[in-house]
């Protein structure tokens, strides 16, 4: 069985890269940033019961979780996020062991890595999870076992993401976990004409519930929230990342931007938002090191109109009426010839932009790259790959 995120041939980032990187100026076109407006939602169905503590400054949240000799386990260890987090954790002297849980070994890791092959779709995985967490004395579990791109294999995806999360949490209930960190995504807010300019963590998740790619991830959040309400001794952190871009990322978004031409919807030019791969990894390291109960949007600063995204990628747009695009994409998806199901067309119509102020205020998270810079870094790497392919092509 393949691993769960970007293809394994995407190289892992150097562990020193997080400290060495400096922000680069976003020269050229101004980023379109709409004024912030109050989010209409008042109740946060995504907040676990353990998040009711009063928010504190990031420095005050450093506690027992920063002690030496910690053991961190990661599901989806062979995925893009997993591989790079393992490399960062290996370099941390406060981490005694890194426990990798996946159906295949990651291509990173050194002396601290302990590999355990567990298929979370199997009912017996609950017992295996309990055994591994107890035997390795894991104090922090990072759940990354989610698809980064939609798949036609919806039954398997459901078993992996929704049922797999249930198996993992049932197994974790028997262990003495101090912290659980979940990867989620801001696209789960959904793209709607009534969305505010910036969606805070209090906004309900309104992605299409009929689409498995969204529904299973939203179900996983609910399961983790329920776990946090029942497991009083376990701190729960949910990180909702914007779409991740960077030089080594490969997902449905990078494949969409590689199309010639890029299909858009006639009459619509929504604002888009990204997070650089380095910043996404840094956010997870922050959540592992500190104690930050609750849900946090992890996003790059600024937004870009889709038309600008396509232009910066060096592509041309192919505007299509939504009434024509929906049946076309539906037919192509059924034939396994489309990048995503027709529900993704909503993101070509309406904005889905998240507010990152809570992560900045509570976690101290400051992205190195803006949305524009994350896109440009991906584009630069893609152009280098294109040149290399041309050079390697025999005459």
C-alpha positions as a Python dict, from the first residue, in 0.01 Angstrom:
ca = {
    (1, 'X'): (0, 0, 0),
    (2, 'X'): (136, 341, -87),
    (3, 'X'): (195, 610, 168),
    (4, 'X'): (-59, 881, 214),
    (5, 'X'): (61, 1221, 105),
    (6, 'X'): (296, 1346, -163),
    (7, 'X'): (493, 1087, -363),
    (8, 'X'): (799, 949, -182),
    (9, 'X'): (1042, 1084, -438),
    (10, 'X'): (991, 1438, -310),
    (11, 'X'): (1310, 1503, -108),
    (12, 'X'): (1290, 1581, 261),
    (13, 'X'): (1395, 1924, 378),
    (14, 'X'): (1721, 1978, 559),
    (15, 'X'): (1671, 2002, 935),
    (16, 'X'): (1866, 2328, 942),
    (17, 'X'): (1642, 2493, 684),
    (18, 'X'): (1385, 2615, 933),
    (19, 'X'): (1645, 2826, 1115),
    (20, 'X'): (1843, 2932, 810),
    (21, 'X'): (1559, 3065, 597),
    (22, 'X'): (1500, 3439, 588),
    (23, 'X'): (1191, 3611, 450),
    (24, 'X'): (1225, 3724, 92),
    (25, 'X'): (1072, 4041, -41),
    (26, 'X'): (758, 4002, -243),
    (27, 'X'): (856, 4222, -534),
    (28, 'X'): (617, 4304, -812),
    (29, 'X'): (242, 4302, -797),
    (30, 'X'): (69, 4399, -476),
    (31, 'X'): (-114, 4122, -293),
    (32, 'X'): (-487, 4172, -278),
    (33, 'X'): (-576, 4172, 91),
    (34, 'X'): (-941, 4242, 170),
    (35, 'X'): (-1029, 4421, 494),
    (36, 'X'): (-1096, 4195, 788),
    (37, 'X'): (-1450, 4165, 909),
    (38, 'X'): (-1601, 3999, 1210),
    (39, 'X'): (-1679, 3634, 1173),
    (40, 'X'): (-2050, 3578, 1218),
    (41, 'X'): (-2012, 3240, 1387),
    (42, 'X'): (-2004, 3243, 1766),
    (43, 'X'): (-1979, 2878, 1860),
    (44, 'X'): (-1685, 2661, 1756),
    (45, 'X'): (-1797, 2303, 1695),
    (46, 'X'): (-1436, 2215, 1620),
    (47, 'X'): (-1296, 2305, 1962),
    (48, 'X'): (-1235, 2012, 2199),
    (49, 'X'): (-1341, 2044, 2559),
    (50, 'X'): (-978, 2073, 2665),
    (51, 'X'): (-947, 2406, 2484),
    (52, 'X'): (-1149, 2602, 2736),
    (53, 'X'): (-837, 2718, 2917),
    (54, 'X'): (-766, 3090, 2901),
    (55, 'X'): (-529, 3174, 2618),
    (56, 'X'): (-177, 3253, 2733),
    (57, 'X'): (131, 3391, 2570),
    (58, 'X'): (346, 3137, 2383),
    (59, 'X'): (625, 3158, 2639),
    (60, 'X'): (390, 3065, 2922),
    (61, 'X'): (282, 2749, 2742),
    (62, 'X'): (625, 2588, 2765),
    (63, 'X'): (602, 2327, 3036),
    (64, 'X'): (645, 1956, 3094),
    (65, 'X'): (615, 1896, 2719),
    (66, 'X'): (960, 2053, 2673),
    (67, 'X'): (1138, 1816, 2909),
    (68, 'X'): (1430, 1603, 2791),
    (69, 'X'): (1378, 1244, 2687),
    (70, 'X'): (1043, 1291, 2516),
    (71, 'X'): (902, 1031, 2277),
    (72, 'X'): (701, 1150, 1976),
    (73, 'X'): (500, 916, 1751),
    (74, 'X'): (380, 1007, 1403),
    (75, 'X'): (117, 836, 1191),
    (76, 'X'): (162, 882, 818),
    (77, 'X'): (535, 889, 888),
    (78, 'X'): (626, 823, 523),
    (79, 'X'): (416, 1116, 399),
    (80, 'X'): (563, 1453, 307),
    (81, 'X'): (490, 1610, 646),
    (82, 'X'): (593, 1295, 832),
    (83, 'X'): (929, 1257, 660),
    (84, 'X'): (1026, 1616, 719),
    (85, 'X'): (907, 1623, 1079),
    (86, 'X'): (1113, 1312, 1151),
    (87, 'X'): (1422, 1488, 1019),
    (88, 'X'): (1357, 1791, 1241),
    (89, 'X'): (1283, 1580, 1550),
    (90, 'X'): (1599, 1375, 1498),
    (91, 'X'): (1801, 1696, 1539),
    (92, 'X'): (1625, 1796, 1864),
    (93, 'X'): (1828, 1694, 2172),
    (94, 'X'): (1510, 1698, 2382),
    (95, 'X'): (1361, 1412, 2178),
    (96, 'X'): (1474, 1067, 2288),
    (97, 'X'): (1287, 863, 2028),
    (98, 'X'): (1076, 918, 1717),
    (99, 'X'): (818, 644, 1659),
    (100, 'X'): (708, 607, 1297),
    (101, 'X'): (367, 447, 1236),
    (102, 'X'): (289, 373, 870),
    (103, 'X'): (250, 90, 621),
    (104, 'X'): (592, 171, 472),
    (105, 'X'): (915, 310, 618),
    (106, 'X'): (1000, 680, 576),
    (107, 'X'): (1314, 769, 382),
    (108, 'X'): (1440, 991, 663),
    (109, 'X'): (1545, 920, 1017),
    (110, 'X'): (1849, 808, 1206),
    (111, 'X'): (1937, 651, 1537),
    (112, 'X'): (1628, 783, 1716),
    (113, 'X'): (1377, 635, 1471),
    (114, 'X'): (1166, 333, 1569),
    (115, 'X'): (950, 195, 1287),
    (116, 'X'): (623, 12, 1351),
    (117, 'X'): (424, -112, 1051),
    (118, 'X'): (55, -59, 1128),
    (119, 'X'): (-231, -38, 878),
    (120, 'X'): (-493, 184, 1043),
    (121, 'X'): (-763, 48, 812),
    (122, 'X'): (-736, -292, 985),
    (123, 'X'): (-956, -353, 1293),
    (124, 'X'): (-660, -516, 1470),
    (125, 'X'): (-472, -186, 1448),
    (126, 'X'): (-635, -68, 1773),
    (127, 'X'): (-449, -331, 1976),
    (128, 'X'): (-126, -268, 1787),
    (129, 'X'): (-149, 106, 1854),
    (130, 'X'): (-201, 45, 2225),
    (131, 'X'): (97, -193, 2236),
    (132, 'X'): (329, 43, 2050),
    (133, 'X'): (235, 358, 2243),
    (134, 'X'): (281, 175, 2572),
    (135, 'X'): (602, -7, 2480),
    (136, 'X'): (766, 307, 2340),
    (137, 'X'): (632, 524, 2625),
    (138, 'X'): (499, 780, 2378),
    (139, 'X'): (395, 1112, 2531),
    (140, 'X'): (303, 1298, 2208),
    (141, 'X'): (113, 1154, 1911),
    (142, 'X'): (101, 1347, 1582),
    (143, 'X'): (-174, 1223, 1349),
    (144, 'X'): (-79, 1297, 986),
    (145, 'X'): (-239, 997, 817),
    (146, 'X'): (-458, 1188, 571),
    (147, 'X'): (-470, 1213, 194),
    (148, 'X'): (-333, 1536, 49),
    (149, 'X'): (-519, 1482, -280),
    (150, 'X'): (-863, 1336, -360),
    (151, 'X'): (-883, 979, -486),
    (152, 'X'): (-1153, 783, -671),
    (153, 'X'): (-1094, 503, -417),
    (154, 'X'): (-1344, 661, -179),
    (155, 'X'): (-1421, 346, 21),
    (156, 'X'): (-1052, 296, 102),
    (157, 'X'): (-1011, 668, 179),
    (158, 'X'): (-1301, 647, 426),
    (159, 'X'): (-1147, 345, 597),
    (160, 'X'): (-813, 522, 619),
    (161, 'X'): (-914, 869, 734),
    (162, 'X'): (-1238, 835, 930),
    (163, 'X'): (-1234, 473, 1046),
    (164, 'X'): (-855, 479, 1074),
    (165, 'X'): (-872, 778, 1306),
    (166, 'X'): (-1131, 593, 1515),
    (167, 'X'): (-900, 290, 1539),
    (168, 'X'): (-608, 513, 1636),
    (169, 'X'): (-802, 695, 1908),
    (170, 'X'): (-946, 375, 2052),
    (171, 'X'): (-593, 240, 2079),
    (172, 'X'): (-462, 566, 2223),
    (173, 'X'): (-724, 566, 2501),
    (174, 'X'): (-538, 282, 2669),
    (175, 'X'): (-207, 471, 2660),
    (176, 'X'): (-91, 756, 2881),
    (177, 'X'): (-73, 1021, 2612),
    (178, 'X'): (5, 1374, 2722),
    (179, 'X'): (-58, 1536, 2386),
    (180, 'X'): (-233, 1468, 2054),
    (181, 'X'): (-168, 1687, 1748),
    (182, 'X'): (-397, 1651, 1444),
    (183, 'X'): (-335, 1773, 1088),
    (184, 'X'): (-643, 1930, 932),
    (185, 'X'): (-695, 2175, 645),
    (186, 'X'): (-857, 2516, 598),
    (187, 'X'): (-1039, 2400, 283),
    (188, 'X'): (-1277, 2222, 521),
    (189, 'X'): (-1439, 2560, 589),
    (190, 'X'): (-1577, 2534, 237),
    (191, 'X'): (-1594, 2795, -38),
    (192, 'X'): (-1922, 2987, -16),
    (193, 'X'): (-2051, 3324, -138),
    (194, 'X'): (-2144, 3408, 223),
    (195, 'X'): (-1796, 3348, 364),
    (196, 'X'): (-1641, 3641, 550),
    (197, 'X'): (-1312, 3778, 416),
    (198, 'X'): (-1121, 3586, 683),
    (199, 'X'): (-1251, 3269, 846),
    (200, 'X'): (-1158, 3229, 1212),
    (201, 'X'): (-1139, 2900, 1396),
    (202, 'X'): (-1490, 2966, 1530),
    (203, 'X'): (-1640, 2936, 1184),
    (204, 'X'): (-1816, 2602, 1120),
    (205, 'X'): (-1669, 2353, 875),
    (206, 'X'): (-1897, 2374, 571),
    (207, 'X'): (-1715, 2187, 296),
    (208, 'X'): (-1936, 1962, 83),
    (209, 'X'): (-2041, 1677, 319),
    (210, 'X'): (-2121, 1457, 18),
    (211, 'X'): (-1756, 1463, -92),
    (212, 'X'): (-1550, 1194, 82),
    (213, 'X'): (-1226, 1397, 69),
    (214, 'X'): (-1390, 1659, 291),
    (215, 'X'): (-1636, 1447, 490),
    (216, 'X'): (-1377, 1202, 622),
    (217, 'X'): (-1146, 1479, 741),
    (218, 'X'): (-1433, 1660, 912),
    (219, 'X'): (-1532, 1331, 1076),
    (220, 'X'): (-1174, 1288, 1198),
    (221, 'X'): (-1186, 1632, 1360),
    (222, 'X'): (-1509, 1540, 1538),
    (223, 'X'): (-1357, 1214, 1660),
    (224, 'X'): (-1049, 1393, 1792),
    (225, 'X'): (-1264, 1655, 1966),
    (226, 'X'): (-1466, 1379, 2135),
    (227, 'X'): (-1142, 1210, 2238),
    (228, 'X'): (-1017, 1536, 2389),
    (229, 'X'): (-1341, 1578, 2585),
    (230, 'X'): (-1313, 1229, 2734),
    (231, 'X'): (-936, 1194, 2780),
    (232, 'X'): (-899, 1466, 3041),
    (233, 'X'): (-525, 1412, 3079),
    (234, 'X'): (-451, 1457, 2709),
    (235, 'X'): (-398, 1798, 2552),
    (236, 'X'): (-540, 1821, 2198),
    (237, 'X'): (-411, 2056, 1927),
    (238, 'X'): (-561, 2076, 1577),
    (239, 'X'): (-363, 2254, 1305),
    (240, 'X'): (-565, 2353, 998),
    (241, 'X'): (-314, 2434, 727),
    (242, 'X'): (-384, 2635, 414),
    (243, 'X'): (-300, 2450, 91),
    (244, 'X'): (71, 2366, 117),
    (245, 'X'): (310, 2478, -156),
    (246, 'X'): (687, 2466, -190),
    (247, 'X'): (972, 2325, -396),
    (248, 'X'): (921, 1961, -290),
    (249, 'X'): (540, 1945, -260),
    (250, 'X'): (334, 1743, -507),
    (251, 'X'): (-44, 1740, -471),
    (252, 'X'): (-363, 1812, -664),
    (253, 'X'): (-296, 2187, -642),
    (254, 'X'): (51, 2167, -797),
    (255, 'X'): (-87, 1941, -1069),
    (256, 'X'): (-368, 2190, -1133),
    (257, 'X'): (-119, 2474, -1173),
    (258, 'X'): (90, 2260, -1409),
    (259, 'X'): (-198, 2225, -1658),
    (260, 'X'): (-179, 2398, -1997),
    (261, 'X'): (-413, 2582, -2002),
    (262, 'X'): (-553, 2612, -1649),
    (263, 'X'): (-931, 2585, -1634),
    (264, 'X'): (-1106, 2862, -1441),
    (265, 'X'): (-1472, 2959, -1415),
    (266, 'X'): (-1602, 3239, -1632),
    (267, 'X'): (-1690, 3547, -1426),
    (268, 'X'): (-1514, 3435, -1106),
    (269, 'X'): (-1173, 3526, -964),
    (270, 'X'): (-1162, 3413, -598),
    (271, 'X'): (-882, 3495, -356),
    (272, 'X'): (-646, 3210, -272),
    (273, 'X'): (-413, 3153, 20),
    (274, 'X'): (-115, 2920, 72),
    (275, 'X'): (132, 2810, 338),
    (276, 'X'): (492, 2727, 250),
    (277, 'X'): (604, 2372, 329),
    (278, 'X'): (877, 2499, 563),
    (279, 'X'): (625, 2706, 760),
    (280, 'X'): (380, 2415, 784),
    (281, 'X'): (651, 2192, 929),
    (282, 'X'): (760, 2468, 1168),
    (283, 'X'): (402, 2499, 1296),
    (284, 'X'): (389, 2129, 1380),
    (285, 'X'): (722, 2155, 1561),
    (286, 'X'): (581, 2444, 1764),
    (287, 'X'): (275, 2235, 1856),
    (288, 'X'): (498, 1944, 1959),
    (289, 'X'): (728, 2161, 2171),
    (290, 'X'): (467, 2377, 2343),
    (291, 'X'): (126, 2328, 2501),
    (292, 'X'): (-141, 2491, 2285),
    (293, 'X'): (-484, 2332, 2333),
    (294, 'X'): (-735, 2419, 2065),
    (295, 'X'): (-768, 2464, 1692),
    (296, 'X'): (-538, 2691, 1490),
    (297, 'X'): (-534, 2814, 1131),
    (298, 'X'): (-182, 2787, 988),
    (299, 'X'): (-166, 3020, 689),
    (300, 'X'): (74, 3242, 499),
    (301, 'X'): (28, 3618, 510),
    (302, 'X'): (-163, 3778, 224),
    (303, 'X'): (-386, 3645, -51),
    (304, 'X'): (-377, 3635, -431),
    (305, 'X'): (-656, 3637, -691),
    (306, 'X'): (-670, 3311, -884),
    (307, 'X'): (-597, 3502, -1205),
    (308, 'X'): (-269, 3624, -1053),
    (309, 'X'): (-182, 3274, -931),
    (310, 'X'): (-224, 3137, -1284),
    (311, 'X'): (-27, 3424, -1439),
    (312, 'X'): (263, 3390, -1195),
    (313, 'X'): (272, 3018, -1272),
    (314, 'X'): (331, 3111, -1636),
    (315, 'X'): (5, 2959, -1750),
    (316, 'X'): (-294, 3088, -1943),
    (317, 'X'): (-651, 3064, -1820),
    (318, 'X'): (-930, 2876, -1992),
    (319, 'X'): (-1251, 3033, -1856),
    (320, 'X'): (-1545, 2792, -1868),
    (321, 'X'): (-1907, 2841, -1766),
    (322, 'X'): (-1984, 2660, -1441),
    (323, 'X'): (-2288, 2500, -1605),
    (324, 'X'): (-2053, 2340, -1858),
    (325, 'X'): (-1761, 2271, -1623),
    (326, 'X'): (-1960, 2074, -1364),
    (327, 'X'): (-2082, 1790, -1591),
    (328, 'X'): (-1747, 1785, -1774),
    (329, 'X'): (-1542, 1747, -1455),
    (330, 'X'): (-1792, 1493, -1320),
    (331, 'X'): (-1753, 1277, -1630),
    (332, 'X'): (-1374, 1309, -1627),
    (333, 'X'): (-1359, 1223, -1256),
    (334, 'X'): (-1572, 914, -1312),
    (335, 'X'): (-1328, 815, -1587),
    (336, 'X'): (-1030, 876, -1355),
    (337, 'X'): (-914, 1154, -1587),
    (338, 'X'): (-967, 1460, -1362),
    (339, 'X'): (-752, 1597, -1079),
    (340, 'X'): (-1046, 1640, -842),
    (341, 'X'): (-1421, 1579, -821),
    (342, 'X'): (-1668, 1851, -927),
    (343, 'X'): (-1720, 1973, -568),
    (344, 'X'): (-1376, 2137, -595),
    (345, 'X'): (-1517, 2377, -854),
    (346, 'X'): (-1658, 2579, -564),
    (347, 'X'): (-1301, 2687, -481),
    (348, 'X'): (-1275, 2832, -833),
    (349, 'X'): (-1585, 3043, -762),
    (350, 'X'): (-1574, 3165, -403),
    (351, 'X'): (-1307, 3253, -150),
    (352, 'X'): (-1201, 3030, 137),
    (353, 'X'): (-942, 3236, 324),
    (354, 'X'): (-856, 3166, 688),
    (355, 'X'): (-749, 3406, 962),
    (356, 'X'): (-410, 3321, 1114),
    (357, 'X'): (-415, 3569, 1403),
    (358, 'X'): (-490, 3312, 1673),
    (359, 'X'): (-184, 3102, 1585),
    (360, 'X'): (30, 3417, 1593),
    (361, 'X'): (-112, 3534, 1925),
    (362, 'X'): (-121, 3203, 2114),
    (363, 'X'): (148, 2988, 1951),
    (364, 'X'): (382, 3265, 1842),
    (365, 'X'): (365, 3129, 1487),
    (366, 'X'): (506, 3370, 1229),
    (367, 'X'): (530, 3234, 874),
    (368, 'X'): (858, 3304, 698),
    (369, 'X'): (694, 3302, 356),
    (370, 'X'): (390, 3500, 244),
    (371, 'X'): (128, 3341, 22),
    (372, 'X'): (294, 3501, -279),
    (373, 'X'): (642, 3386, -180),
    (374, 'X'): (525, 3029, -122),
    (375, 'X'): (378, 3026, -473),
    (376, 'X'): (691, 3177, -628),
    (377, 'X'): (917, 2927, -451),
    (378, 'X'): (710, 2640, -589),
    (379, 'X'): (712, 2795, -938),
    (380, 'X'): (1091, 2845, -933),
    (381, 'X'): (1150, 2482, -836),
    (382, 'X'): (903, 2361, -1099),
    (383, 'X'): (1078, 2560, -1372),
    (384, 'X'): (1413, 2412, -1269),
    (385, 'X'): (1262, 2064, -1294),
    (386, 'X'): (1121, 2147, -1638),
    (387, 'X'): (1464, 2266, -1757),
    (388, 'X'): (1628, 1954, -1619),
    (389, 'X'): (1377, 1734, -1800),
    (390, 'X'): (1445, 1918, -2126),
    (391, 'X'): (1819, 1872, -2078),
    (392, 'X'): (1776, 1501, -2011),
    (393, 'X'): (1547, 1441, -2311),
    (394, 'X'): (1744, 1274, -2593),
    (395, 'X'): (1750, 1458, -2924),
}
